[in-house]
């Protein structure tokens, strides 16, 4: 899920946004234990190996579509393959897949001190579990006394099926500390228990709640942004569309970290990176089957796939981050270009490793 985002979907403070080291489907619990042990060791040791030694161990670098894979990630992928594991979905049982992602998140040594409190907010179909992160210095000097800091409403990744408040706790802590903003992480409803558009409904309800209650959180009600990674990036884009169409206050910013923008699209990056870089094509297919099969809307509906919307004008400024070894790279870049062409202010950051 974002490191300083040097490469694929793999943050140093949170699990691969839609991902985790996964044991081969159908293998035993013992295999999961081995994979987790190797992953835990890799996360602790591999980043500390000198780059020259990593290159020696690897023998050759991997370059795809003009992008060269980061050596730390390349070595971690090699270690994962040595266990017989591949992809990020540990099992076709959603409960097992969710547990494996939480296990990976728990392996990361995160020491980021911010204020944290759990809360429940009113959702489209009942209470939504959420988590509020408050930066240590929650004010900015603006020509006088410190003003309240902005608030980012954050939606976690995980293909609309896995991921939760805990898997993205480290990433939210990092954003709160380094950006100096409040973060409200939203535990929206997941598939297959809740088909599309349940996640979208919860995402918009959470944004509306945040705009009404930002001051109570100590944040600036005039600067409420939305953001998310992967599937969460998709939800952030759709919240912006819904706010515009409903005539309510627009988010101050949309932070889109390798967002899903076309649920039924096929891109060059999806083909080139279909296997071997955490998020595999079979994982994406499994996510979409769980999210869309039996849903009341199609994946090609602009209410789920913002890239297919006929009107991208009047949207908030966007910061779009994509990565060279991410299957979602192309659709993120395409959406950024489409928003820019429609007159939206867009800043893009493309990590080529």
C-alpha positions in Angstrom: 0.0 0.0 0.0 2.8 3.8 0.1 6.2 4.1 1.3 7.7 7.3 0.2 6.2 5.5 -2.8 9.4 4.5 -4.5 7.9 1.7 -6.6 5.0 -0.6 -6.4 2.1 -0.8 -4.1 4.3 -1.3 -1.0 4.7 1.3 1.7 7.3 1.2 4.4 4.6 2.2 7.0 1.7 0.1 5.8 1.1 -3.1 3.9 0.9 -3.0 0.1 -2.3 -1.0 -0.3 -4.1 -3.8 -1.9 -1.6 -6.3 -0.7 0.3 -8.7 1.5 2.7 -11.5 1.2 0.4 -14.4 0.5 0.7 -18.1 0.8 -0.3 -20.2 -2.2 -4.1 -20.7 -2.3 -5.1 -24.0 -0.7 -1.9 -24.5 1.2 -1.9 -25.3 4.9 -1.8 -23.1 7.9 1.8 -24.2 8.4 2.7 -22.7 5.0 1.2 -19.4 6.2 3.4 -19.5 9.3 6.5 -20.1 7.1 5.6 -17.3 4.7 4.9 -14.9 7.6 8.2 -15.7 9.2 10.1 -15.1 5.9 8.2 -11.9 5.4 8.9 -10.6 8.9 12.6 -11.4 8.5 12.7 -9.7 5.0 11.0 -6.6 6.2 13.6 -6.3 9.0 16.7 -7.3 7.2 16.5 -6.6 3.4 16.1 -2.8 3.6 19.4 -2.7 5.6 21.5 -4.7 3.1 23.8 -2.3 1.1 22.6 -1.7 -2.4 25.8 -3.0 -3.9 25.3 -6.4 -2.1 21.7 -6.6 -3.1 22.7 -6.1 -6.7 25.3 -8.9 -6.3 22.7 -11.3 -4.8 20.2 -10.5 -7.5 22.6 -10.8 -10.5 20.6 -8.5 -12.7 18.1 -5.7 -12.4 14.5 -5.9 -13.7 13.4 -3.3 -16.2 9.8 -3.2 -17.5 8.5 -0.5 -19.8 11.5 1.7 -19.2 11.2 1.5 -15.4 13.8 -0.3 -13.2 12.6 -2.1 -10.1 14.0 -1.0 -6.8 16.6 -3.5 -5.5 15.0 -3.8 -2.1 11.7 -4.7 -3.6 13.3 -7.0 -6.1 15.0 -9.0 -3.3 11.8 -9.1 -1.3 9.9 -10.5 -4.2 12.6 -13.1 -4.8 12.4 -14.1 -1.1 8.6 -14.4 -1.4 8.8 -16.6 -4.4 11.3 -18.8 -2.7 8.6 -19.7 -0.2 6.3 -20.7 -3.0 4.1 -17.7 -2.4 2.9 -15.2 -5.0 0.3 -12.5 -5.3 -1.3 -10.7 -2.4 -4.5 -12.6 -1.7 -3.8 -15.4 0.8 -7.0 -17.3 0.3 -10.3 -17.1 -1.6 -11.9 -17.0 1.8 -12.2 -13.2 2.5 -11.8 -13.7 6.2 -8.5 -15.5 5.7 -7.3 -12.9 3.2 -8.2 -10.1 5.6 -6.4 -11.8 8.5 -3.2 -12.3 6.4 -3.1 -8.6 5.5 -3.6 -7.6 9.1 -0.8 -10.0 10.1 1.5 -8.4 7.5 0.7 -4.9 8.8 1.5 -6.1 12.4 5.0 -7.1 11.3 5.9 -3.5 10.4 7.8 -1.7 13.1 6.1 1.7 13.2 7.0 4.3 15.8 5.1 7.4 14.8 3.6 9.4 17.7 0.4 11.2 16.9 -2.9 11.5 18.8 -5.2 8.6 18.0 -8.8 7.9 18.9 -11.4 5.5 17.6 -14.9 6.7 17.0 -18.1 5.7 15.2 -19.7 8.0 12.7 -23.1 7.9 11.1 -23.1 6.0 7.8 -25.4 5.3 4.9 -26.6 2.0 6.5 -25.5 2.3 10.1 -22.4 3.3 12.2 -19.0 3.3 10.4 -16.0 2.5 12.5 -13.4 5.3 12.1 -10.1 6.5 13.5 -9.0 10.1 14.1 -5.3 10.9 13.9 -4.3 14.3 15.3 -0.8 15.7 14.5 1.3 16.7 17.5 1.3 20.3 16.3 -2.2 20.7 14.9 -1.9 24.3 13.9 -0.2 26.3 11.2 1.0 30.0 11.5 -1.0 32.0 9.0 -0.3 35.7 9.4 -1.2 35.6 13.1 -2.3 33.0 15.6 -2.1 29.3 14.6 -5.0 28.2 12.5 -6.6 24.7 12.8 -5.0 22.2 10.6 -6.8 20.7 7.6 -8.6 17.3 7.8 -8.0 14.4 5.3 -10.8 11.9 5.1 -8.9 8.7 4.2 -10.2 5.5 2.5 -8.0 2.4 2.8 -7.1 0.2 -0.2 -7.7 -3.5 -0.5 -9.8 -4.1 -3.6 -13.0 -3.3 -1.7 -12.6 -6.7 0.0 -9.7 -6.6 2.4 -8.0 -3.9 4.4 -9.3 -2.0 7.5 -8.3 0.7 10.0 -5.5 -1.4 11.4 -3.8 -2.4 8.1 -3.5 1.3 7.2 -2.8 2.6 10.7 0.9 3.3 9.9 0.2 5.1 6.7 -2.4 7.4 8.4 0.1 8.1 11.2 2.7 9.0 8.7 0.4 11.4 6.8 -0.7 13.0 10.0 2.8 13.6 11.3 4.6 14.6 8.1 1.8 16.6 6.5 0.7 18.1 9.8 -2.9 17.4 9.2 -5.8 15.6 10.9 -6.7 12.2 9.3 -10.0 10.5 9.6 -9.6 6.9 8.5 -12.9 5.3 7.4 -13.8 1.6 7.9 -16.3 1.4 5.1 -18.4 -1.7 4.3 -16.5 -4.5 2.4 -17.5 -7.0 -0.2 -18.6 -9.7 -0.7 -20.9 -9.1 2.3 -21.7 -5.7 0.9 -21.7 -5.3 -2.8 -21.2 -2.1 -4.8 -22.1 0.6 -4.3 -22.1 0.1 -0.5 -18.5 1.3 -0.1 -19.2 4.4 -2.2 -22.3 5.2 0.0 -20.3 4.9 3.2 -17.4 7.0 1.7 -19.7 9.9 0.8 -21.5 9.7 4.2 -18.2 9.8 6.0 -17.2 12.9 4.0 -20.5 14.7 4.8 -20.0 13.8 8.4 -16.5 15.1 8.4 -17.5 18.5 6.9 -20.1 18.8 9.6 -17.9 17.8 12.5 -14.4 18.9 11.5 -14.4 21.7 14.1 -15.3 19.1 16.8 -12.2 17.2 15.8 -10.1 20.3 16.1 -9.7 20.6 12.3 -10.4 23.4 9.9 -14.0 22.9 8.5 -13.1 24.9 5.5 -10.2 22.6 4.5 -11.6 19.0 4.4 -9.8 16.8 1.8 -10.4 13.3 0.7 -7.8 10.6 -0.2 -7.0 7.0 -0.4 -4.9 4.3 -2.0 -5.9 1.9 -4.7 -9.6 1.0 -4.0 -9.6 3.8 -1.5 -8.4 6.2 -4.2 -11.4 5.1 -6.3 -13.7 6.0 -3.4 -12.1 9.4 -3.0 -12.6 10.2 -6.7 -16.3 9.2 -6.5 -16.9 11.3 -3.4 -15.7 14.3 -5.4 -18.2 13.5 -8.2 -21.0 13.0 -5.7 -20.2 16.3 -3.9 -20.1 18.2 -7.2 -23.4 16.7 -8.4 -25.2 17.2 -5.1 -24.1 20.8 -4.9 -22.4 20.4 -1.5 -19.1 21.7 -0.4 -16.3 20.2 -2.5 -13.3 18.6 -0.9 -10.3 21.0 -0.7 -8.1 18.4 -2.4 -8.3 14.8 -3.7 -5.2 12.7 -2.8 -5.2 9.8 -5.1 -2.5 7.1 -4.5 -2.4 4.7 -7.4 -6.2 4.9 -7.7 -8.5 2.4 -9.3 -10.4 4.4 -11.9 -11.8 1.8 -14.4 -13.1 -1.3 -12.8 -13.5 -3.2 -16.1 -10.6 -1.7 -18.0 -7.6 -3.4 -19.5 -4.4 -1.4 -19.7 -0.8 -1.9 -20.8 0.4 -1.9 -17.2 -2.1 -4.5 -16.2 -0.8 -6.8 -18.9 2.9 -6.1 -18.4 2.7 -6.4 -14.6 0.1 -9.2 -14.3 2.3 -11.4 -12.2 5.1 -11.0 -9.7 4.6 -7.5 -8.2 2.3 -8.1 -5.2 -0.9 -7.1 -7.0 -1.5 -9.9 -9.6 -4.2 -10.0 -12.2 -5.9 -12.9 -10.5 -6.1 -10.9 -7.3 -7.8 -8.0 -9.2 -10.2 -10.4 -10.8 -11.1 -11.9 -7.5 -11.6 -8.5 -6.0 -13.9 -7.4 -8.8 -15.9 -10.7 -8.7 -16.5 -10.2 -4.9 -17.4 -6.5 -5.3 -19.5 -6.6 -8.5 -21.0 -10.1 -8.8 -24.7 -9.6 -8.0 -24.3 -5.9 -7.5 -27.0 -3.4 -8.6 -24.6 -1.5 -10.8 -22.1 -2.6 -13.4 -18.4 -2.1 -13.2 -18.5 0.2 -16.3 -21.0 2.5 -14.6 -19.4 6.0 -14.1 -20.7 5.8 -10.5 -18.1 3.2 -9.9 -15.5 3.9 -12.7 -14.7 7.6 -12.6 -12.5 7.4 -15.7 -15.7 6.6 -17.7 -17.6 9.7 -16.5 -18.7 12.0 -19.3 -18.0 15.1 -17.3 -14.8 15.6 -15.2 -15.1 19.4 -14.9 -15.7 21.2 -11.7 -13.7 18.7 -9.5 -11.4 19.7 -6.7 -7.6 20.0 -7.2 -6.0 16.6 -7.4 -2.6 15.1 -6.4 -2.2 11.8 -8.2 0.6 9.4 -7.4 1.4 6.4 -9.5 4.2 3.8 -9.5 6.2 2.2 -12.4 5.7 -1.4 -11.2 2.0 -1.1 -10.3 -0.7 -2.7 -12.5 -2.9 0.3 -11.7 -0.3 2.8 -13.1 -1.9 3.5 -16.4 -5.4 4.1 -15.3 -4.2 6.5 -12.6 -2.2 8.4 -15.2 -5.1 8.3 -17.6 -7.5 9.7 -15.0 -5.0 12.5 -14.1 -4.8 13.4 -17.8 -8.6 13.4 -18.3 -9.2 15.6 -15.3 -6.5 18.0 -16.5 -8.1 18.2 -19.9 -11.4 19.0 -18.3 -9.9 22.0 -16.5 -9.2 20.5 -13.1 -5.9 21.4 -11.5 -3.8 18.2 -11.3 -0.4 17.5 -9.9 1.1 14.2 -10.8 4.0 12.3 -9.2 5.2 9.2 -11.1 7.6 7.0 -9.3 9.6 5.0 -11.9 10.8 2.2 -9.6 
